[in-house]
Amino acid sequence: MSNLEKAMAILDGTVTVEALNELDALCASSRGEEAERIADLWEAALVQASQDVIDDYHAAELGAA
């Protein structure tokens, strides 16, 4: 299964912080057009995510910085 296929499968479920982190990791390990398409899926996931998920994701990112 390609990284793009894995990313699409993640979006079949509810968007969670873990799902966003998995999409980040898949994007980071991809190159070229595949990475761009996964980045587009990440943006779509963020739009679908609840405000609580978005807040938790940003809080985790700030904590990691």
C-alpha positions in Angstrom: 0.0 0.0 0.0 1.4 3.4 -1.0 1.6 6.3 1.4 -1.1 8.0 -0.5 -3.4 5.0 -0.1 -2.6 4.9 3.6 -3.5 8.6 3.9 -6.8 8.1 2.1 -7.6 5.2 4.4 -7.0 7.4 7.4 -9.6 9.9 6.2 -12.2 7.1 6.0 -12.5 7.5 9.8 -13.1 10.3 12.2 -10.4 13.0 12.1 -8.5 12.8 15.4 -5.2 14.3 16.6 -3.6 10.9 15.9 -5.0 10.9 12.4 -3.4 14.3 11.7 -0.1 13.1 13.2 -0.2 10.0 10.9 -0.9 12.2 7.9 2.1 14.4 8.9 4.3 11.4 9.1 3.2 10.1 5.8 3.7 13.4 4.1 7.2 13.7 5.6 8.2 10.3 4.3 6.8 10.9 0.8 8.3 12.8 -2.1 7.1 14.8 -5.1 3.5 14.6 -6.2 2.6 12.0 -3.6 3.7 14.3 -0.8 1.7 17.2 -2.4 -1.4 15.1 -2.6 -1.0 13.9 1.0 -0.6 17.5 2.1 -3.8 18.3 0.3 -5.5 15.5 2.2 -4.1 16.8 5.5 -5.6 20.2 4.7 -9.0 18.5 4.0 -8.7 16.6 7.2 -8.1 19.8 9.2 -11.2 21.4 7.6 -13.3 18.3 8.7 -11.8 18.2 12.2 -13.7 19.4 15.2 -12.5 22.5 17.0 -11.4 20.4 20.0 -9.2 18.3 17.7 -7.7 21.4 16.1 -7.0 23.0 19.5 -5.4 19.7 20.8 -3.3 19.4 17.6 -2.0 22.9 17.9 -1.3 22.6 21.6 0.7 19.4 21.0 2.6 21.1 18.2 3.4 24.1 20.4 4.6 21.7 23.2 6.9 19.9 20.8 8.5 23.1 19.6 
